Amino acid sequence: MISLKEKPEKGSEGMKEQEKKFQEKEEKDAETSAENIEEKEADKKDSEEKAEDKKDDLEDQIKAKDAEIADWKDKYQRLMAEFENARKRMSKESTQRYDMGAMGVLEKLLPVIDNFERGLESVSEEEKNSAFVQGIQQIYKQLISVMEDLGVTPMDAEGKEFDANLHNAVMHVEDEELGENIVAEELQKGYMYKESVLRHSMVKVAN
């Protein structure tokens, strides 16, 4: 038969054992929590490292794409510059060919103008008001107007300094009233086509 005195002792031992188990459980739970925290921190660190690596990879890809875009942009700009230069060169060559052809035709018309001017200069005072002479004058003026529209303009050489690029000296005279190397007389009128000489002026140069 168990005495009342023994029961409390047994109950005390049971409580100690339960406390020990509870303490062991708390320690184990604490260890588990610590391990979980470490694992979470490790996972977090690993995720951060992966995210950083992914960010670096993305930045590298963006830099590579930017470099590729810059390269294509440079090639495009070079190609457009070459195309524009070729277009300008072709346009210039086409204009030059047109001008050369035009000058060949216009130069052949200059003797016609010369003959008109000689004919009108030889008209007497009595004939100047005749219908025929008036008609010739109108045709001459129309021809000069058309030539000017095409870019042909006469040179006004007389009284100007001799310029071998514009004038063709066929005679020299001494004239005290004129300075040195001055065109004393224009024997045949010269013409310009735009900025080019269509026909040199045939001149008499003084001194």
Wavefront OBJ file of the C-alpha trace (Angstrom):
o trace
v 0.000 0.000 0.000
v 1.342 3.355 -1.018
v 1.508 5.949 1.680
v 0.404 9.544 1.277
v 3.935 10.634 1.957
v 5.341 8.809 -1.069
v 2.840 10.317 -3.539
v 4.024 13.863 -3.387
v 7.611 12.699 -3.955
v 6.610 10.754 -7.038
v 4.548 13.690 -8.247
v 7.505 15.994 -7.695
v 9.744 13.746 -9.750
v 7.135 13.702 -12.529
v 6.948 17.444 -12.564
v 10.723 17.711 -12.771
v 10.769 15.264 -15.620
v 8.079 17.252 -17.417
v 9.959 20.481 -16.800
v 13.093 18.870 -18.151
v 11.266 17.684 -21.247
v 9.666 21.099 -21.696
v 13.054 22.742 -21.311
v 14.597 20.329 -23.783
v 11.724 21.035 -26.161
v 12.218 24.790 -25.807
v 15.943 24.413 -26.417
v 15.256 22.248 -29.443
v 12.655 24.723 -30.711
v 15.144 27.552 -30.142
v 17.801 25.644 -32.074
v 15.308 24.928 -34.847
v 14.253 28.606 -34.940
v 17.883 29.673 -35.068
v 18.533 27.221 -37.910
v 15.425 28.465 -39.703
v 16.536 32.057 -39.302
v 19.992 31.187 -40.617
v 18.465 29.323 -43.547
v 16.150 32.251 -44.309
v 19.043 34.702 -44.098
v 21.089 32.432 -46.355
v 18.171 32.148 -48.790
v 17.660 35.887 -48.676
v 21.349 36.507 -49.307
v 21.323 33.968 -52.132
v 18.229 35.621 -53.652
v 19.859 39.030 -53.386
v 23.015 37.716 -55.060
v 20.943 36.118 -57.829
v 18.969 39.333 -58.274
v 22.211 41.329 -58.429
v 23.664 38.893 -60.966
v 20.461 39.119 -63.001
v 20.621 42.913 -62.831
v 24.268 42.872 -63.980
v 23.382 40.529 -66.850
v 20.508 42.804 -67.859
v 22.759 45.871 -67.749
v 25.341 44.046 -69.872
v 22.624 43.123 -72.388
v 21.403 46.746 -72.488
v 24.972 47.997 -73.025
v 25.476 45.466 -75.800
v 22.207 46.534 -77.463
v 23.120 50.216 -77.094
v 26.489 49.534 -78.711
v 24.788 47.626 -81.543
v 22.269 50.453 -82.052
v 25.081 53.040 -82.055
v 26.974 50.956 -84.637
v 23.922 50.679 -86.907
v 23.193 54.393 -86.446
v 26.781 55.243 -87.438
v 26.532 52.986 -90.514
v 23.180 54.569 -91.448
v 24.555 58.101 -91.102
v 27.632 57.211 -93.173
v 25.438 55.620 -95.841
v 23.147 58.673 -95.950
v 26.179 60.991 -96.172
v 27.603 58.927 -99.057
v 24.203 58.920 -100.769
v 23.857 62.702 -100.357
v 27.384 63.258 -101.700
v 26.657 60.993 -104.667
v 23.380 62.822 -105.313
v 25.098 66.223 -105.216
v 27.917 64.973 -107.430
v 25.465 63.551 -109.984
v 23.423 66.756 -109.893
v 26.572 68.855 -110.402
v 27.778 66.634 -113.242
v 24.337 66.774 -114.849
v 24.315 70.581 -114.593
v 27.815 70.763 -116.030
v 26.842 68.532 -118.962
v 23.752 70.669 -119.567
v 25.792 73.881 -119.394
v 28.413 72.517 -121.778
v 25.717 71.527 -124.272
v 23.920 74.837 -123.844
v 27.136 76.814 -124.321
v 27.831 74.987 -127.572
v 24.399 75.969 -128.934
v 24.384 79.520 -127.571
v 27.859 80.248 -128.930
v 26.568 79.459 -132.435
v 23.854 82.103 -131.986
v 26.311 84.899 -131.176
v 27.244 85.559 -134.852
v 23.507 85.957 -135.544
v 23.364 88.671 -132.867
v 26.497 90.269 -134.347
v 24.854 90.398 -137.775
v 21.679 91.935 -136.331
v 23.754 94.649 -134.653
v 25.826 95.357 -137.790
v 22.679 95.530 -139.892
v 20.943 97.938 -137.496
v 24.055 100.124 -137.241
v 24.189 100.452 -141.034
v 20.586 101.703 -141.279
v 20.368 105.340 -142.388
v 18.468 107.951 -140.412
v 15.741 108.044 -143.081
v 15.155 104.279 -142.835
v 15.139 103.967 -139.026
v 11.417 104.682 -138.736
v 10.386 102.311 -141.513
v 8.180 99.343 -140.646
v 10.825 96.902 -141.866
v 13.584 98.306 -139.647
v 11.195 98.541 -136.687
v 10.344 94.861 -137.199
v 14.039 93.898 -137.288
v 14.641 95.840 -134.097
v 11.783 94.002 -132.358
v 13.184 90.622 -133.443
v 16.652 91.651 -132.223
v 15.282 92.767 -128.828
v 13.340 89.514 -128.499
v 16.469 87.482 -129.260
v 18.510 89.412 -126.672
v 15.737 88.930 -124.099
v 15.662 85.167 -124.709
v 19.464 84.967 -124.392
v 19.350 86.857 -121.103
v 16.671 84.483 -119.797
v 19.018 81.604 -120.636
v 21.839 83.238 -118.665
v 23.730 84.957 -121.495
v 24.893 88.514 -120.759
v 27.190 90.794 -122.785
v 30.494 92.014 -121.377
v 31.060 95.733 -121.138
v 34.819 95.778 -121.704
v 35.502 99.311 -122.956
v 37.167 101.571 -120.375
v 37.951 98.667 -118.016
v 41.300 97.165 -117.131
v 42.422 94.403 -119.465
v 41.759 90.905 -118.095
v 43.176 87.969 -120.030
v 40.477 85.732 -118.577
v 37.780 87.857 -120.231
v 39.448 89.753 -123.068
v 41.360 88.870 -126.185
v 43.759 91.693 -127.093
v 44.295 91.995 -130.858
v 45.655 95.571 -131.002
v 47.656 97.986 -128.822
v 47.501 101.776 -129.019
v 49.126 104.678 -127.215
v 46.583 107.002 -125.652
v 47.551 109.587 -123.041
v 43.933 110.010 -121.971
v 43.700 106.372 -120.903
v 45.578 104.626 -118.159
v 47.960 101.702 -118.555
v 46.507 98.398 -119.693
v 43.009 99.837 -120.237
v 40.648 98.599 -122.942
v 40.435 101.447 -125.434
v 37.881 99.837 -127.741
v 35.792 96.696 -127.943
v 36.105 95.337 -131.483
v 33.843 92.344 -130.923
v 31.459 92.019 -128.000
v 32.155 89.258 -125.512
v 29.503 87.278 -123.651
v 29.194 85.410 -120.356
v 27.068 82.320 -119.762
v 26.223 82.415 -116.064
v 29.712 82.449 -114.457
v 31.589 81.131 -117.510
v 33.019 82.948 -120.511
v 30.931 82.124 -123.575
v 33.038 84.280 -125.895
v 36.016 86.516 -125.069
v 35.794 90.182 -125.957
v 38.035 91.129 -128.854
v 39.625 94.391 -127.707
v 42.126 97.130 -128.399
v 44.334 97.829 -125.355
v 45.905 101.174 -124.565
v 49.438 101.790 -123.350
l 1 2 3 4 5 6 7 8 9 10 11 12 13 14 15 16 17 18 19 20 21 22 23 24 25 26 27 28 29 30 31 32 33 34 35 36 37 38 39 40 41 42 43 44 45 46 47 48 49 50 51 52 53 54 55 56 57 58 59 60 61 62 63 64 65 66 67 68 69 70 71 72 73 74 75 76 77 78 79 80 81 82 83 84 85 86 87 88 89 90 91 92 93 94 95 96 97 98 99 100 101 102 103 104 105 106 107 108 109 110 111 112 113 114 115 116 117 118 119 120 121 122 123 124 125 126 127 128 129 130 131 132 133 134 135 136 137 138 139 140 141 142 143 144 145 146 147 148 149 150 151 152 153 154 155 156 157 158 159 160 161 162 163 164 165 166 167 168 169 170 171 172 173 174 175 176 177 178 179 180 181 182 183 184 185 186 187 188 189 190 191 192 193 194 195 196 197 198 199 200 201 202 203 204 205 206 207
